[in-house]
Amino acid sequence: MNNEWSRLKTELPELLEQSRKEAAHGQVAEYIPELAHAHAYGLGITIADLQGNVIHAGEHELPFTLQSISKVFTLLLALMDHGEETVFAKVGKEPTGDDFNSMLKLELVEPGIPFNPLINAGAIAISSLIKGRTPQEKSGRVLEFFHTIAGDNSLAVNENVYLSEKRTAHRNRSLAYFLKENQVLEEDTDVEEVLDIYFRHCSIEANCAHLAAMALILANQGVDPATGAQLIPKRYVQIAKTFMISCGMYNASGEFAIQAGIPAKSGVSGGILTLVPGRYGIGVIGPALNSKGNSTAGVHLLESLSLSYGWSMF
């Protein structure tokens, strides 16, 4: 076992407790009512390496819904279903600089497609591309993909969060109908069916170990380190990691890329999936969010780790 791993086992609990204090500067998401019940000062982390070693600290077993973290994997599934040309006819490849649920540039910029697949409008467009004869079959394929990538067939949709999102998602409905008006969603598309797929994949419940396992697949170029199976084509993993760097932390992505230097995707439940390419998969939960929608304590912890251990994707 290398020296860095030994240091991590010793130092991680202390670094986590130092970062926990940052939760005081955030608050839990309330616009999805079910998320408002989260423990604001909770903070947990799991780090997994390619040799099968795992380190945990804090409330790593705390369950949470994937929310926007799921967008990375629906993008990958859509790419595997259709290829790049079809996918990027529906969504762009650029950061927005706007909030994750903004519709501003859909109206202002031609051709009126979402700027990237990790904002809400882009992820709704991606959800429409998942193959399947019915919405149930499409959602089932998404869940099966998470079972494979996380290595756990027990992952399931949190029905309370799903219903809470479905009842209150007025902005997302506006985005989806605007996408149909712009012909990003096809004329015969049932918007509510697409939204249902989107709400369900955002509401899949996981913990830090699941995120670390999923991130490790990405860190290993789409290969399951336990079996050697190529679960995701390398090219698509490269695309996903690039989006994570440029768009994965909402409109704080550039700051996180400079401060931490590693690909990451956050969700408004407080989860962060990140990785050190070729080395580690990492899952973090810290429900108190900053104004950009990212975990205050989680971001602080990852930036501290990156600085302490010299992590970088370069």
Secondary structure, DSSP 8 states (H G I E B T S, - for coil): --HHHHHHHHHHHHHHHHHHGGGGG-B---SSGGGGGS-TT--EEEEEETTS-EEEEESTT--EE-GGGHHHHHHHHHHHHH-HHHHHHHS-SS--SS-TT--HHHHHSTT---S-TTSHHHHHHHHTTS--SSHHHHHHHHHHHHHHHHT-TT-EE-HHHHHHHHHH-HHHHHHHHHHHHTTSS-TT--HHHHHHHHHHHHTEEE-HHHHHHHHHHHHTTTB-TTT--B-S-HHHHHHHHHHHHHHTTGGGHHHHHHHT-S-EEE-TTSEEEEEETTTEEEEEE---B-TTSSBHHHHHHHHHHHHHHT----
